[in-house]
Amino acid sequence: MPELPEVEVVRRGLADHVVGRRIVEVSVTGLRTARRQPGGATEIEDRLRGRTVTGARRRGKYLWLTLDAGDAAGADCLLVHLGMSGQMLVTGAGAPPVRHLHARAILDDDTELRFVDQRTFGGWTVVPLTEARDGTGVLLPAPAAHIAADPFEDGFDLIATARRIRSRDTEVKRLLLDQTVVAGIGNIYADESLWRAGVHGRRRAGALTLRTVTEILGHARDVMADALAAGGTSFDALYVNVNGASGYFDRSLDVYGRAGEPCGRCGTPVVREDFMNRGSHFCPSCQPAPRRSVRRPTGPRAR
């Protein structure tokens, strides 16, 4: 699933090629693409036709286009769910159709914004903007109002976020993946930031020092910035920018997807283990696993 750097690459492309353009015509043909819209495809088409795209915004992994009124509470925006394979592509209006094309918007400069989604977990929804629930005053699409700030926002409070993580008695990786705690970090960059910090993802957050948690968050920002500079992480043709080009950060990953390969820091083979229905990758030497606690018996000793 695309994470913050991959979504930011798409956002930048939309800002360059779509912002300022008027939507002349819209066609949504994928039923699942419109499944989150109460009125279905027809409502999306009617609410987008004739509108002008005024901005391309992102918080964490969430992406949206502001329309007409721009950034104002209650104003419409087009919330884009990329899901596992969604692509926002900009082509010439006369470009031939492609497989898995589920929505298209013809713009006033004779270009076409396409939504291509092979696995159909993504979609488009026209929703109002509302204030984020975290009190930052940032305007977000209503379905994303619960999402926390991400490390790239000007208002991101590193120390407050680290303290929030330390206040929870659960695995630190689980909290890095919790988008209501810190937005934008997914499985790839959680593994990479934990490796850089030398911390195993199953360590209890409350047992870590404030300095360690701030270091993990700092590494998360750094590794995502590195990925963004490389155009994101692409493992197959599904992760592309608006022009269809793949990112190359997968070549620079230290542990994710490298099970069995030597750790770049100490040479110990990288290990993969199951975690939250996905895989965690770590170096067992640089990131020693926490000791399993042994529960003492509470009843009378058996004879």
RARA-V836233 format. One record per backbone hydrogen bond with DSSP energy under -1.0 kcal/mol. NH is the residue of the N-H (numbers start at 1). CO is the residue of the C=O. If there is no record, write none. Layout:
((NH;CO) (NH;CO))
This chain:
((4;184) (7;3) (8;4) (9;5) (10;6) (11;7) (12;8) (13;9) (14;10) (15;11) (16;12) (17;13) (18;14) (19;14) (20;53) (21;18) (23;51) (24;106) (25;106) (27;104) (29;102) (30;102) (34;30) (35;32) (37;34) (40;37) (44;40) (45;41) (46;42) (47;43) (48;44) (49;45) (50;23) (51;48) (53;21) (54;66) (55;66) (57;64) (59;62) (62;59) (64;57) (65;78) (66;55) (67;76) (68;52) (69;67) (70;67) (72;70) (74;129) (75;72) (77;127) (78;65) (79;125) (80;63) (81;123) (86;82) (87;116) (89;114) (90;242) (91;112) (93;110) (95;92) (101;98) (102;115) (103;115) (104;27) (105;113) (106;25) (107;111) (108;22) (110;107) (112;91) (113;105) (114;89) (115;103) (116;87) (117;100) (123;81) (124;33) (125;79) (127;77) (129;75) (130;140) (132;138) (133;145) (135;132) (140;130) (142;128) (144;141) (145;142) (147;144) (148;179) (153;150) (156;153) (161;157) (162;158) (163;159) (164;160) (165;161) (166;162) (167;163) (168;165) (170;168) (172;203) (173;201) (175;171) (176;172) (177;173) (181;178) (182;178) (183;149) (190;186) (191;187) (192;188) (193;189) (194;190) (195;191) (196;192) (197;193) (199;194) (203;200) (205;170) (207;204) (208;205) (213;209) (214;210) (215;211) (216;212) (217;213) (218;214) (219;215) (220;216) (221;217) (222;218) (223;219) (224;220) (225;221) (226;222) (227;223) (228;224) (229;225) (230;226) (231;228) (232;227) (239;236) (241;245) (244;241) (248;230) (249;232) (251;248) (252;249) (258;255) (260;270) (261;258) (263;268) (267;263) (270;261) (271;282) (273;280) (275;278) (280;273) (282;271) (287;283))
